[in-house]
Amino acid sequence: MSPRPSDMPGPAPGHRGPSPSPSPRPSAVRHHRTAVRRGPTATRRAARTGQYLALLGYLVFLAFPLLWLVSTAFKPPRELASLHPGWIPDHPTLDNFRQAFDEQPLLRSAGNSLIASLAAAAITVVIATPMAYVMARHHRSALSRAATGWIVVSQAFPFVLVIIPLFLVLKEVRLIDSLSGLIMVYVVWSLPFALWMLAGYARAVPRELEEAAAVDGAGRLRVLVSVTMPLLTPGIVATALFAFITAWNEFFFALVLLKSPRKQTMPIILTHFIGTEGVADLGPLAAASLLATLPSLVLFALIQRRITSGTLAGAVKH
């Protein structure tokens, strides 16, 4: 027997039941959404600010030796001997530069360094570019693996370990005390790392661009010149800059292989400002060192746009 509706339990008299939850006000919703949007944005801004501060600190760390070198180069002897040297010279002078040019053949040594560095950079790029392209396109072949192993092994040998056999080899071919022999050494020493750098750039060149150019009727040489080489230009410039700076700053090979004073490079000439007792003529040494630093800075300032711009310039068909 089913119960009658009147017998079923119901709400007490006067009871209106549970009231519905109040809907949020539009202003509160907007405030909540704004807070949600501002949260990640504030976090990203804080992270970016921290990155900029870290980068600024790193730049200051790198720029400190150069700034101190510039300050020292323009200080008179009295300020150089001060126990509390300052950043800005009180009485700046050019006497250190005059003394440096009077004491040592800076222009001749700079010319020798410039010839050796430019020649080494050019030869390194000419040899490394086709080799890097072949390594990138056939990276799974035995030859490419052997070349990669040679690159890794060659970077593990210190200068002292190879200088004696290198000296004997150059002596047999009569290239001791010559810029030609020094250039050959710089090319061989820079080639492994340059090859590794260019191979990375060559791997980043999409094969599809070369295949599209071939489908359009371009020959193999045309594809390499019009498509691949423009894409490799930033890598070639960076490799040339690396080879130039490596040769310009190199000291040990030049010290051992060059005996004639007329053929010595800039790093060797800088050591002549240090006396027999190890006391450095600080003012002229700082002036000469500043002059030796300028070519690398000027070269980088001139070609840095080529390194960072036009990575996909060769992908545009005219």
C-alpha positions in Angstrom: 0.0 0.0 0.0 1.6 3.2 -1.1 1.7 6.1 1.3 -0.5 9.1 0.6 1.0 12.3 -0.3 -0.2 13.9 2.9 1.7 11.2 4.9 5.1 11.9 3.2 7.5 14.1 5.2 7.7 17.7 3.9 9.3 20.9 4.8 8.2 22.5 8.0 5.6 25.3 7.8 7.2 28.6 7.1 10.4 27.1 5.7 11.3 28.5 2.3 14.0 26.0 1.4 17.7 26.7 0.8 18.4 30.0 -0.7 20.4 30.0 -4.0 24.0 31.1 -3.8 24.4 34.7 -4.7 26.0 35.2 -8.2 29.4 37.0 -8.2 29.3 40.6 -9.0 30.7 41.7 -12.3 33.3 43.9 -10.7 34.7 41.0 -8.6 34.9 38.8 -11.7 36.8 41.5 -13.6 39.2 41.9 -10.7 39.8 38.2 -10.5 40.5 37.9 -14.2 42.8 40.9 -14.1 44.8 39.3 -11.2 45.1 36.1 -13.1 46.4 38.0 -16.1 48.8 40.0 -14.1 50.3 37.1 -12.2 52.2 35.4 -15.1 53.1 38.7 -16.6 54.7 40.0 -13.4 56.6 36.7 -13.1 57.9 37.0 -16.7 58.9 40.6 -16.1 60.7 39.7 -13.0 62.5 36.8 -14.7 63.5 39.1 -17.7 64.7 41.8 -15.3 66.9 39.2 -13.6 68.3 38.1 -16.9 69.1 41.6 -17.9 70.8 42.2 -14.6 72.9 39.0 -14.9 73.8 40.0 -18.5 74.8 43.5 -17.3 77.0 42.0 -14.6 78.6 39.7 -17.1 79.3 42.6 -19.4 80.8 44.6 -16.6 83.0 41.7 -15.7 84.2 41.4 -19.3 84.7 45.1 -19.8 86.7 45.7 -16.6 90.1 44.7 -18.0 89.6 46.8 -21.1 88.5 49.9 -19.1 91.4 49.5 -16.8 93.8 49.1 -19.8 92.4 52.4 -21.3 92.8 54.2 -18.0 96.3 52.9 -17.5 97.4 53.8 -21.0 96.7 57.5 -20.4 98.1 57.9 -16.9 101.4 59.7 -16.2 104.1 57.8 -14.3 103.2 59.5 -11.0 99.7 58.2 -11.1 100.8 54.8 -12.2 103.0 54.6 -9.0 100.2 55.7 -6.8 99.0 53.4 -4.0 95.4 54.4 -4.6 95.0 54.5 -8.4 91.7 55.9 -9.8 89.7 55.0 -12.8 90.0 58.4 -14.5 93.5 59.9 -14.9 93.8 63.3 -13.2 96.3 64.4 -15.8 95.9 62.3 -19.0 98.8 62.2 -21.3 99.9 60.6 -24.6 103.5 60.2 -23.5 103.0 56.4 -23.0 102.1 56.0 -26.7 105.0 58.1 -27.9 107.4 56.1 -25.7 105.9 52.8 -26.9 106.5 53.7 -30.5 110.0 55.0 -29.8 111.1 51.9 -27.9 109.6 49.1 -30.1 108.7 48.7 -33.8 105.0 48.5 -33.2 103.9 49.3 -36.7 106.1 46.6 -38.3 105.0 44.0 -35.8 101.4 44.9 -36.3 101.9 44.5 -40.1 103.3 41.1 -39.6 100.4 40.1 -37.3 97.9 41.5 -39.8 99.4 39.5 -42.7 99.5 36.3 -40.8 96.0 36.7 -39.3 94.3 37.7 -42.6 96.0 35.0 -44.6 95.3 32.3 -41.9 91.6 33.3 -41.7 91.1 33.3 -45.5 92.8 30.0 -46.1 90.9 28.4 -43.1 87.6 29.5 -44.5 88.4 28.3 -48.0 89.4 24.9 -46.8 86.7 24.5 -44.1 83.6 25.5 -46.1 83.4 22.6 -48.6 84.6 20.1 -46.0 81.9 21.3 -43.5 79.2 21.1 -46.2 80.2 17.5 -47.0 80.2 16.6 -43.3 76.8 18.1 -42.8 75.2 16.4 -45.8 76.9 13.0 -45.1 77.1 13.1 -41.3 76.4 9.3 -41.0 79.2 8.2 -43.3 82.5 6.8 -42.0 84.5 9.7 -43.4 82.3 12.2 -41.5 82.7 10.3 -38.3 86.4 10.1 -38.8 86.6 13.8 -39.3 84.5 14.5 -36.2 86.9 12.2 -34.2 89.9 14.1 -35.6 88.3 17.4 -34.5 87.8 16.1 -30.9 91.2 14.6 -30.6 93.0 17.6 -32.1 91.6 19.9 -29.5 93.0 17.7 -26.7 96.7 18.2 -27.7 98.4 21.1 -25.8 100.9 23.4 -27.6 103.9 22.1 -25.8 103.2 18.5 -27.0 103.2 19.4 -30.7 105.8 22.2 -30.9 108.9 19.9 -31.2 107.7 17.7 -34.0 106.2 20.8 -35.7 109.5 22.6 -35.4 111.3 19.6 -37.0 108.8 19.4 -39.9 109.1 23.1 -40.7 112.9 22.9 -40.5 112.9 20.1 -43.1 110.9 22.2 -45.5 112.8 25.4 -44.6 109.9 27.4 -43.2 111.5 28.3 -39.9 111.6 32.0 -39.2 109.1 32.8 -42.0 105.6 34.1 -42.0 104.6 31.5 -44.5 105.4 28.7 -42.0 103.6 30.5 -39.2 100.5 30.9 -41.4 100.5 27.2 -42.2 100.7 26.5 -38.5 97.8 28.8 -37.7 95.6 27.2 -40.5 96.2 23.7 -39.2 95.6 24.7 -35.6 92.4 26.7 -36.4 91.0 24.3 -39.0 89.4 21.7 -36.6 87.4 24.1 -34.6 86.4 26.1 -37.7 85.3 22.9 -39.4 83.1 22.1 -36.4 81.6 25.5 -36.4 80.8 25.5 -40.1 79.4 22.0 -40.0 76.8 23.2 -37.4 75.7 26.0 -39.7 75.6 23.7 -42.7 73.3 21.2 -40.9 70.9 24.1 -40.2 70.4 24.7 -43.9 67.2 23.0 -44.9 67.5 20.4 -47.6 64.1 21.4 -48.9 65.5 24.7 -50.2 68.2 23.0 -52.3 65.6 20.4 -53.6 63.2 23.2 -54.5 66.0 25.0 -56.4 66.9 21.8 -58.2 63.3 21.2 -59.2 63.2 24.8 -60.7 66.0 23.8 -63.0 69.1 25.0 -61.1 72.2 22.9 -61.4 74.3 21.7 -58.5 76.8 24.6 -58.7 73.9 27.1 -59.1 72.2 25.7 -56.0 75.4 25.9 -53.9 76.2 29.5 -55.0 72.7 31.0 -55.0 71.0 29.1 -52.1 73.5 27.4 -49.8 76.3 30.0 -49.7 74.0 32.9 -48.7 72.7 30.8 -45.8 76.2 29.9 -44.8 77.4 33.5 -44.8 76.9 34.2 -41.1 78.8 31.0 -40.3 81.6 31.9 -42.7 81.9 35.3 -41.2 82.0 34.0 -37.6 84.5 31.4 -38.6 86.8 33.9 -40.3 86.5 36.2 -37.2 87.5 33.3 -34.9 90.5 32.3 -37.1 91.6 35.9 -37.3 91.4 36.6 -33.5 93.1 33.2 -32.8 96.1 34.1 -35.1 96.3 37.7 -34.0 96.5 36.8 -30.3 98.7 33.7 -30.6 102.1 33.9 -28.8 103.7 30.5 -28.3 104.1 29.4 -31.9 105.3 32.8 -33.0 107.8 32.8 -30.2 109.3 29.5 -31.1 109.2 29.7 -34.9 110.2 33.4 -35.5 113.7 34.4 -34.7 114.3 37.5 -36.8 113.3 40.7 -35.1 111.9 42.0 -38.4 109.4 39.2 -38.6 108.1 39.1 -35.0 104.4 39.6 -34.4 102.7 42.0 -32.0 102.4 39.6 -29.0 106.1 39.0 -29.0 106.9 42.7 -29.2 104.7 43.3 -26.1 107.0 41.1 -24.0 109.9 43.5 -24.8 108.3 46.1 -22.4 109.2 43.8 -19.5 112.7 44.2 -18.3 115.3 41.5 -17.5 114.3 41.5 -13.9 110.6 41.1 -14.6 109.7 44.7 -14.0 107.2 46.0 -16.6 107.2 49.4 -18.0 103.5 49.7 -17.2 102.6 52.9 -19.1 104.1 52.0 -22.5 103.0 48.4 -22.1 99.4 49.4 -21.5 99.5 51.8 -24.5 100.9 49.1 -26.8 98.4 46.5 -25.5 95.6 48.9 -26.2 96.8 49.4 -29.8 97.0 45.6 -30.1 93.4 45.2 -29.0 91.9 47.7 -31.4 92.1 45.6 -34.7 90.0 42.8 -33.2 87.5 45.3 -31.8 87.3 47.2 -35.1 86.9 44.1 -37.2 84.2 42.7 -35.0 82.3 46.0 -35.1 82.5 46.0 -38.9 81.3 42.5 -39.5 79.0 41.8 -36.5 75.9 42.7 -38.6 76.9 39.9 -41.1 76.9 37.4 -38.2 73.4 38.3 -36.9 71.5 39.3 -40.0 70.2 37.5 -43.1 70.3 34.0 -41.8 67.6 33.0 -44.4 68.6 35.5 -47.1 69.2 32.7 -49.6 65.7 31.3 -49.2 64.1 34.2 -51.1 63.8 33.6 -54.9 64.0 36.7 -57.1 
